[in-house]
Amino acid sequence: QHRISTPGSVPQGESVIITCDEHYRLSSLGRRGPECLSFGRWDEGKTCVPLFCAAYDAPAHGRVDVDGPVRAGTRVTIACDKYYEPFGVAEGARESPLCRDDG
């Protein structure tokens, strides 16, 4: 879920930069560039936390396959009740919208 920009061993007193994988962001706590301390310990660095979208509300006469917040990069599937059909698909709406990193 995260990467450190300096591969291999890091000498004492040197820092690394933490970056996060897609669909994650840096936490608010810790340093983005933690330092290598004595005895191989590290300053408290930031961590990578997953991004989420708000819960996707089911449309009238339909349902959604996910309850609660949706993790970024995940699609939800919308299904219609019996005797109903999706509306707006021809205009570009999706039956399985994607939760994007920007929510």
Order of alpha helices (4+ residues) and beta strands (2+ residues): beta-beta-beta-beta-beta-beta-beta-beta
